[in-house]
Amino acid sequence: MELSSQEDTNRRMLRARDEMDRRYAEPLDVSALAALTHLSPSRFGRVFREVFGETPHRYLQRRRVERAMALLRQTDRPVTQVAWDVGFASLGTFSRTFSAIVGCSPSEFRAQAEVVHVPTCFVAAWTRPRDAAPAGVPPRTTVSEKQPGGGAH
């Protein structure tokens, strides 16, 4: 079965996103990700945004904050150590990014976080940081790649 051009592009972008998920704590190497998708670095950034709705840098920030949320909830590591563990080189950048995405500081999040006894995949999906929708705009829905037709749920 031959893939359409769009399906091939989406598959290559998923491969790049998977690589980002595996290496979230490392510096973002756009050139290496672009090479993985057989695109130039500038084209990679544009196509990534078209496919996933955010830039590669923003996606990586979200991924790092998501992992930091889990570490803050499940460990007693200092906030500075959590920041370094998830790939931030500066505590100030980590705190500012965390607050912008989650809506509170890492320390406030830790104080409010409850230990939840459910599978971690549910916790990750349930607590995944999302941008707030502008006034009058309905929130985005989650699209499952596993559902027929990629339907929203």
C-alpha positions in Angstrom: 0.0 0.0 0.0 1.5 3.3 -1.0 1.1 6.3 1.2 -0.1 9.7 0.0 2.2 12.6 0.2 0.4 13.9 3.3 0.5 10.5 5.1 4.2 10.2 4.4 4.9 13.7 5.8 2.8 13.0 8.9 4.6 9.7 9.4 8.0 11.4 9.2 6.8 14.2 11.6 5.6 11.5 14.1 9.0 10.0 13.9 10.6 13.3 14.8 8.1 13.9 17.6 8.9 10.4 19.0 12.6 11.3 18.9 11.8 14.5 20.8 9.8 12.5 23.4 12.8 10.1 23.9 15.4 12.9 24.2 13.3 15.6 25.9 16.1 16.3 28.5 18.7 16.9 25.8 19.1 20.2 23.9 16.9 20.5 20.9 18.8 19.8 17.7 16.5 21.0 15.0 19.0 20.1 12.2 19.1 16.5 13.4 15.3 16.3 13.6 15.0 17.9 10.2 17.4 15.4 8.7 15.3 12.6 10.2 12.3 13.9 8.3 14.3 14.7 5.1 13.4 18.4 5.3 15.5 21.5 5.7 15.5 22.9 9.3 13.3 25.9 8.3 10.8 23.7 6.4 10.8 21.2 9.3 9.7 24.0 11.7 6.9 25.1 9.4 5.6 21.5 8.7 5.9 20.5 12.4 3.7 23.5 13.3 1.2 22.6 10.5 0.9 19.0 11.7 1.0 19.5 15.5 -0.3 23.0 16.0 2.9 24.3 17.8 6.5 24.8 17.1 9.1 22.1 17.9 10.5 24.3 20.6 7.1 24.8 22.2 6.3 21.1 22.0 9.6 20.3 23.7 8.9 22.9 26.5 5.5 21.2 27.1 7.1 17.8 27.2 9.7 18.9 29.7 7.1 20.6 31.9 4.9 17.5 31.7 7.8 15.4 32.9 8.6 18.0 35.6 5.0 17.8 36.9 5.4 14.1 37.4 8.7 14.5 39.2 7.4 17.2 41.4 4.3 15.1 42.2 6.2 11.8 42.8 9.6 12.7 44.2 11.0 15.0 46.8 13.9 16.3 44.6 14.6 20.0 44.9 12.9 22.1 42.2 16.4 23.1 40.8 17.3 19.4 40.4 13.9 18.7 38.6 14.6 21.6 36.3 18.0 20.1 35.3 16.6 16.6 35.1 14.1 17.6 32.5 16.5 19.6 30.4 16.3 23.2 31.5 19.7 24.9 32.0 18.3 27.8 34.1 16.0 27.7 37.1 14.6 31.0 36.1 13.7 29.8 32.6 12.2 26.6 34.1 10.1 28.5 36.6 8.9 31.1 34.0 8.0 28.4 31.4 6.4 26.1 34.1 4.2 29.0 35.4 3.2 30.1 31.8 2.1 26.6 30.9 0.7 25.3 34.2 -0.5 28.5 35.8 1.4 28.3 39.0 5.1 28.0 40.1 6.7 24.6 40.5 6.7 25.0 44.3 3.0 25.9 44.3 2.3 23.0 42.0 4.1 20.6 44.4 2.2 21.9 47.4 -1.1 21.4 45.7 -0.4 18.1 44.0 -2.0 15.0 45.3 -0.6 11.5 44.8 -3.1 9.8 42.5 -3.2 6.0 42.4 -4.1 5.4 38.8 -2.0 4.2 35.9 0.6 6.8 34.9 -0.7 6.9 31.3 -4.0 8.2 32.6 -2.3 10.7 34.9 -0.2 12.0 32.0 -3.2 12.5 29.7 -5.3 13.9 32.5 -2.8 16.5 33.7 -1.2 17.3 30.4 -0.7 21.1 30.3 -2.7 22.9 27.6 -2.9 26.5 26.5 -6.1 28.2 27.7 -8.5 28.9 24.9 -9.2 32.6 24.2 -12.5 34.0 25.4 -15.3 32.7 23.2 -13.3 29.9 21.6 -14.1 26.4 22.7 -11.1 24.4 24.1 -9.2 22.1 21.8 -10.1 18.5 21.8 -7.7 15.6 21.9 -7.2 13.7 18.7 -6.4 10.0 18.9 -4.2 8.5 16.3 -5.6 5.1 17.2 -9.3 5.8 16.6 -10.6 5.2 13.0 -10.5 8.4 11.1 -8.4 10.1 13.8 -11.6 11.3 15.4 -11.7 13.7 18.4 -12.9 12.5 21.7 
